[in-house]
Amino acid sequence: MRYTVKDGQTMADVAIECFGAWEAMTEIARLNNASMTAELKAGIVLSLPDAVWNRTMEGWCRDNEVSPATARNEGGVRMKVFTEEFTEEFS
């Protein structure tokens, strides 16, 4: 199986999206002669193992179109949860 890396994805992100478990990243790294901490560039194609780690989570990610991208830098984005109103209410 092959997978095209999306912007901001790490090896762990790919493992979670494709296998529902970060533990799959060791096998993904091995198959691609890469480090588990390698910086992945968007658009590269990775070989994926023919294995199952967490079928439930894998299906949930697929069905809900979840593509983790924890390396993405959202510099200009501000978290909207902890607004001034939140601070006043809970301080």
WOPE-V490736 format. One record per residue. PSI is psi in radians with two decimals (none if undefined). Layout:
PSI
PSI
//
This chain:
2.58
2.67
2.32
2.11
2.40
2.83
2.28
0.12
2.50
3.03
-0.68
-0.69
-0.78
-0.75
-0.75
-0.80
-0.79
-0.45
-0.07
0.23
2.29
-0.41
-0.40
-0.29
-0.47
-0.73
-0.65
-0.80
-0.78
-0.80
-0.48
0.21
0.82
2.83
2.60
-0.40
0.18
2.46
2.05
2.38
2.40
2.37
-0.29
2.65
2.20
2.54
2.41
2.56
2.71
1.40
2.95
2.34
-1.00
1.55
-0.65
-0.88
-0.68
-0.82
-0.69
-0.78
-0.77
-0.88
-0.52
0.17
0.80
2.14
1.54
2.49
1.24
-0.19
-0.04
2.38
1.89
0.88
-0.78
0.00
2.30
2.38
2.28
-0.18
-0.81
1.13
3.08
-0.69
-0.75
-0.82
-0.76
-0.72
-0.67
0.25
none
//
